[in-house]
Amino acid sequence: DFPGNREFESVAESFNDMAAKLDEYRRSSLDDLMTAKKRIEAIVDTLHEPIVGLGPDRRILFMNREAFSVLNLREDAVGRDAAEVALSNDLLRRLVRGVNDTKKDADKEPLKIYADNKESYFQVKYMEITMRGNDGVTMEKRGDVIMLKNVTEFQELDTAKTTFISTVSH
């Protein structure tokens, strides 16, 4: 605030206007980012398949309710190092180990997991999160997503088919 001196007063007003506009821009950008983040969290939470997101440093970025239930973890696992959490969780350890595995997801046997007081089978799918680099051409790895698809119904049908065929052939 520079009262009295016209030159300084004019510069101060321009500077204050610029600072106000920068603050408004920063708030709007932050608001847009927070809105987008909440939208993505809502989408991930509504999915019925367990999903775990890992950052490039193997920190757990997000998990939906299904993942918390199947992995038997609490919400405080988000933000922590996956290897640290996996020390006390065998299933998470197996899933994180599979991120670097080059074997195709479709070739792997379903995981048998005891969840919700019943035996369930899940097919694991690993997806890489990539974004364009600063040069606009190369793709940089930004993390991984682990999704567990519940294939219990198909496994039960396969078992019933096998039992039926063995009964008929016997």
N, C-alpha and C positions, 0 to 999 in steps of 0.2 A: 504494500500500500504506500504510494508516493503522492501525497497531496501537495498541491502548490506548484511543483515543477512540471510544466507541460510535456517536456520531452520524456522524462522518466515516467510520468503518469501514463502517457500513451504506450510506452514499452511495457510497463507493468500490467496495464489492461490487456494488451495483446498476449502477454505471457500467461496471465490468469485465464483468459479465454482458451488458449491452447491447452493448458493443464486441465481445464474442465472437460474439454472435448476428448483428450487422451484418456481421462478417467472414465468418461462415458463409454468410449470405445472398448477399454479394458473390461469394464463391467459387462457390456453386451457380449463380448467374445467369451468371457467366463460363463455368463449365463447360457449362451448357446452350447458351450461344451458340457456344462452340467446337465442341461436338458437332454442332449444326445446321450450322455452317460446313463441317465435314468431310463431313457427309452431302451437302450441296449440291455440294461440290467432287468427291466421288466420282461423283455422278450426271452432272455435266457431263463429267467425264473419260471415262465409259463410252459417251457418245454417239459415233456414228461420223461425224457431220457436224461440220465445223469451226465452232466457236462462239467469239466474242469479246464480252466484256462491258465496256462503258465507263461510267464514272461521270458525274455531271452536269458535272464539270470536264474531261471528255474524257480522264481517266486510264484506263489499261487495268486493269480490276479482275480479270479472269480470262480465261484462254484454255485450251482443252483441247489434248490432244496432237495431234489432227488439225489444229487451227488453227496450232500451231507448225510442223508439217510443211508444210502448204500455203503458209503465209505465209513460210516459211523464216526463222523467228525463233527466238531462244533464250529460255529461261525468265526471263532478267533483264528482258525487255520488260514483264512484269507489274509494275504500280505506277508505270510511267513515263507521261509525257504522250504520247497517241497521235499528236499532230502532230509531236512530236520524233522518235518512232520512225519515222513515215511519211516523214520526210525522206530516209531511206535505203531505203525499201521502197515501190515504186510501187503494189503491190496493196493494201497497207494504206491508203495515201493515197486510193486510189479508193474503198475501202470506207467510210472515215471521212467522205469528202466526200458520199457517198450518204446518210448519216444524216439530213442536213437536207433532202434532196431530197424534194419533195412528190409526185413521180410514183409511182404504185402499183408495188409490187414485181413483180406479175404481168405488167405491161406491158413490163418491161425484158428485153433480150436476155440470154441466159446469158453468163457470163464464161468465156473460154477461158483455162485455167491449165495450165501445164506443171508437173506434180507427179508424184513417184514414177516418173520416167523415161517418162512418157507424157502425152499431151494429155488434159485432163479439162475438162468443162463444169460450171459451178456456177451455180445460180439463187440470187441474194442475197435474203435476207429480213431486214428491219429490224423490230425490236420495241422499243417504248418500255417502260421499267420505271417504273411509277407506284405511288405509295402514298398512302393517305389522309393529308391534312394534319392539323395540330394541332386544327383545328376539327371533324374527323371527317366532313366533308362533301366538301370540295374535294379533287381529286386533284393531287398534286404530282409532277412528273417527277423521277425519281431516277437516270436513266441510260438507256442503250440496249444492246440485244443485237443482234449481227450474226451471222446464221447462214447458212452456205453449204450449199445442198442439192445433192448430186452428181446431175446429170442427164445424165451421159455416156452411159449406156445408151440413154436416150430419144433423145438427139442422134444416136447411131450408127444407131438404128433408123430415124429420120427420113431420114438420109442414104441408107441402104440402100433405103428406099421410093422416094425421089426418083430414085435411080440405076436402080432396077428399072422404074419408070414411064417414064423417058426411054428406056431400052433397048427396052422393049416398044413404045412409040409410034414409035420410030425404025424 
